Amino acid sequence: MRRRQIVDHSVLEMALVGYQAQHAQLTAKMVEIRKKLVKAGANGGGGDVPTPFRKKRVLSAAALKRISAAQKKRWAAFHVKQNSSAATAKKPAPRKPMSGAVKAKRIAALARARAAKAAKARTAAA
């Protein structure tokens, strides 16, 4: 059987009164915040709900050309500086030639190291 919960009429009325009080408090707080936002954003915005974004600035064609020319000039100077520093960079010293005896020693040492590694792998696998 399904139980039915009996709610007294006065309980519902009290709940409604409580929620209305909370609603009034929240509304008052929202009004205060809106007033602060309007004062803070006096330059851009207004109305009931001010937007946090300012209006987009529109630049004239002449201003855009000046900005573009200045940026191109900065990039050109940057690239000239990069190219000049790369040209004057110190070149590494050439390697000294290795004698035949030293070369033979290194090759023999490498062969011994490879043989030891192979032997170790064989013992580990067995």
N, C-alpha and C positions, 0 to 999 in steps of 0.2 A: 504494500500500500504506500501511496505517496503521501508524505506529510505536508501539511499546509502550515506555513508560518503565519501566525496572527500578529500583525503589527498595529499597534494602537495609533489612532489618529493624532493624538497629542505628540507622540514620538516623531512622527513625520513632520509636524509643524515646527517642532524644536530643531530638527535637522535642517529644515528649510531656512529658519532664522539664522542658524549658525553659518550656513553657506552664503547667505546674503551679506552677513557681516564680513566674512572673508573677502567676498567680491568687492565690497565697498573699500576695504583696506587696500586691496591690490589696485583698484582703479585710482585711488588717491596717490599711491606710489608711482603709478604710470604717469599721472599728470605731472608730478614733481619732476620726474626724469625728462619728460618732454619739454618742460619749461627750461631745464638746465641745458638741454640740447639746443634749443632755439637761441638761448643766450650765447652759448659757446660758438654756434655756427651762424652768427649774425651776417657774415659775409656771403655765405653760400647756403641756401636752403630757406626753409620757412614752411609755413603751413602747419597742418595738424601733426603729421609725422615727418620730421626732417630726415633727409637721406644722409648717410654718412659719406657719400661720395661728392666731390666737388664737380662742377660743370667742366667739360672738356674745353681746353683753350684752343682757339683757332689762330694759327699763325698765317701771316700774309705770305704771298709767293716770294717777295723780296727777302723776308726774314728766313724762309726755308733755304733760299739760295745762299745767303750769307752763312748759315749754319753748315750747309753742305760743303761750301768752299773751305771753311775753317777746318772741318773734319778731314777733308782730303789733304789739306796742307799738313795737318798733324801726322796723318798716316804716311805721307811722302817723307817727312823728316824722320819718322821712325824707321822706315825701310832703308833710307840712306845710311842711318846710323848702324843698322844691322849689317848691311853689306860692307861698310867700311871696317867694322870690327871683325867680320869674318875674313876679310882680305888681309888684315894685319895680324891675324891670330898666329901664334907661334906654332910652327910645324914640328911634329915630333921628330926626334933625332933618329936617323936610320940605325937599324940593328947592326951590331958588329958581326962580321962573318965568323961562323963557327969552324973550328979546326976539324979535320977528319977524325982525329983520335977522340975528341969530345963527343962528336956525333956518334961514333961507333959505341962508346960507353953508354950513351943514353939509349940507343937502340937495344943493346944487350940488357940493360936494366928493365926496360919496358917488356921485353920478351920474358924475363924471369918473373915479373909481376903478373903477367897474363897467365903463365904456366901455374903459378901458385894459386891464383884465383880459380882456374879450371880444376886443379887438384882438390881444392876446398869444396867446390861445388859437387865433385864426384863423391867425396866422402860423406857429404851431407845427404846426397840422394841415396846412398847405399844403406 
